[in-house]
């Protein structure tokens, strides 16, 4: 299932559409490599704005209950 979310790192926000079964870290690595997110910044945790909980970059969006419309903010 695809979801639409926003990722925020160092104040830079990107809207993305992603497969909810993909690992969060893999998705963010692709965004970094394509120049959409700052290089060198690889947080292990993000905060979900919808459920106000920390989200591990090592799990899938589905495992971390990241839903359509959520905003993930990097915890640096």
Short mmCIF file of the C-alpha atoms (twelve columns), coordinates in Angstrom:
data_MODEL
# 
_entry.id   MODEL 
# 
loop_
_atom_site.group_PDB 
_atom_site.id 
_atom_site.type_symbol 
_atom_site.label_atom_id 
_atom_site.label_alt_id 
_atom_site.label_comp_id 
_atom_site.label_asym_id 
_atom_site.label_seq_id 
_atom_site.Cartn_x 
_atom_site.Cartn_y 
_atom_site.Cartn_z 
_atom_site.pdbx_PDB_model_num 
ATOM 1  C CA . UNK A 1  0.000  0.000  0.000  1 
ATOM 2  C CA . UNK A 2  1.312  3.439  -0.873 1 
ATOM 3  C CA . UNK A 3  1.159  6.346  1.554  1 
ATOM 4  C CA . UNK A 4  1.814  10.082 1.169  1 
ATOM 5  C CA . UNK A 5  3.933  11.593 3.935  1 
ATOM 6  C CA . UNK A 6  6.184  14.560 4.626  1 
ATOM 7  C CA . UNK A 7  9.760  14.130 5.848  1 
ATOM 8  C CA . UNK A 8  11.494 17.011 7.646  1 
ATOM 9  C CA . UNK A 9  15.260 17.123 8.274  1 
ATOM 10 C CA . UNK A 10 16.992 20.317 9.472  1 
ATOM 11 C CA . UNK A 11 13.949 22.395 8.492  1 
ATOM 12 C CA . UNK A 12 13.908 21.012 4.935  1 
ATOM 13 C CA . UNK A 13 10.569 19.374 4.109  1 
ATOM 14 C CA . UNK A 14 9.854  16.905 1.327  1 
ATOM 15 C CA . UNK A 15 6.519  15.364 0.394  1 
ATOM 16 C CA . UNK A 16 6.848  11.787 -0.798 1 
ATOM 17 C CA . UNK A 17 4.691  8.855  -1.864 1 
ATOM 18 C CA . UNK A 18 6.149  5.590  -0.643 1 
ATOM 19 C CA . UNK A 19 5.353  1.905  -0.208 1 
ATOM 20 C CA . UNK A 20 4.403  1.418  3.453  1 
ATOM 21 C CA . UNK A 21 6.288  -1.918 3.480  1 
ATOM 22 C CA . UNK A 22 9.621  -0.236 2.698  1 
ATOM 23 C CA . UNK A 23 12.155 0.366  5.461  1 
ATOM 24 C CA . UNK A 24 12.260 4.017  6.454  1 
ATOM 25 C CA . UNK A 25 16.061 4.230  6.301  1 
ATOM 26 C CA . UNK A 26 16.144 2.854  2.732  1 
ATOM 27 C CA . UNK A 27 13.647 5.447  1.574  1 
ATOM 28 C CA . UNK A 28 15.561 8.307  3.191  1 
ATOM 29 C CA . UNK A 29 18.871 7.079  1.752  1 
ATOM 30 C CA . UNK A 30 17.394 7.320  -1.744 1 
ATOM 31 C CA . UNK A 31 16.161 10.852 -1.004 1 
ATOM 32 C CA . UNK A 32 19.636 11.861 0.205  1 
ATOM 33 C CA . UNK A 33 21.376 10.340 -2.811 1 
ATOM 34 C CA . UNK A 34 19.046 12.198 -5.162 1 
ATOM 35 C CA . UNK A 35 19.745 15.509 -3.410 1 
ATOM 36 C CA . UNK A 36 16.268 15.865 -1.894 1 
ATOM 37 C CA . UNK A 37 17.560 15.716 1.712  1 
ATOM 38 C CA . UNK A 38 20.839 17.000 3.193  1 
ATOM 39 C CA . UNK A 39 23.830 14.678 2.823  1 
ATOM 40 C CA . UNK A 40 25.551 13.437 5.970  1 
ATOM 41 C CA . UNK A 41 22.395 13.604 8.072  1 
ATOM 42 C CA . UNK A 42 21.214 10.081 8.888  1 
ATOM 43 C CA . UNK A 43 19.031 10.123 11.988 1 
ATOM 44 C CA . UNK A 44 18.082 6.805  13.525 1 
ATOM 45 C CA . UNK A 45 14.806 8.185  14.876 1 
ATOM 46 C CA . UNK A 46 12.042 10.495 13.718 1 
ATOM 47 C CA . UNK A 47 8.979  11.820 15.500 1 
ATOM 48 C CA . UNK A 48 5.579  11.121 13.988 1 
ATOM 49 C CA . UNK A 49 3.399  14.229 14.136 1 
ATOM 50 C CA . UNK A 50 0.197  12.161 13.937 1 
ATOM 51 C CA . UNK A 51 0.819  9.865  16.891 1 
ATOM 52 C CA . UNK A 52 3.539  11.916 18.670 1 
ATOM 53 C CA . UNK A 53 5.765  8.846  19.041 1 
ATOM 54 C CA . UNK A 54 9.366  8.164  18.047 1 
ATOM 55 C CA . UNK A 55 9.776  6.152  14.848 1 
ATOM 56 C CA . UNK A 56 12.801 3.911  14.184 1 
ATOM 57 C CA . UNK A 57 14.443 4.315  10.781 1 
ATOM 58 C CA . UNK A 58 15.289 0.600  10.858 1 
ATOM 59 C CA . UNK A 59 11.672 -0.562 10.587 1 
ATOM 60 C CA . UNK A 60 9.076  -0.219 7.851  1 
ATOM 61 C CA . UNK A 61 6.538  2.587  7.731  1 
ATOM 62 C CA . UNK A 62 3.838  -0.018 8.375  1 
ATOM 63 C CA . UNK A 63 5.638  -1.503 11.412 1 
ATOM 64 C CA . UNK A 64 5.943  1.983  12.913 1 
ATOM 65 C CA . UNK A 65 2.283  2.858  12.199 1 
ATOM 66 C CA . UNK A 66 3.136  5.728  9.870  1 
ATOM 67 C CA . UNK A 67 -0.056 6.547  8.003  1 
ATOM 68 C CA . UNK A 68 -1.062 8.634  5.023  1 
ATOM 69 C CA . UNK A 69 -0.685 12.355 5.760  1 
ATOM 70 C CA . UNK A 70 1.858  11.902 8.575  1 
ATOM 71 C CA . UNK A 71 4.889  14.163 9.024  1 
ATOM 72 C CA . UNK A 72 8.147  12.581 10.175 1 
ATOM 73 C CA . UNK A 73 10.533 15.037 11.819 1 
ATOM 74 C CA . UNK A 74 14.166 13.988 12.282 1 
ATOM 75 C CA . UNK A 75 15.354 13.714 15.883 1 
ATOM 76 C CA . UNK A 76 18.924 14.980 15.711 1 
# 
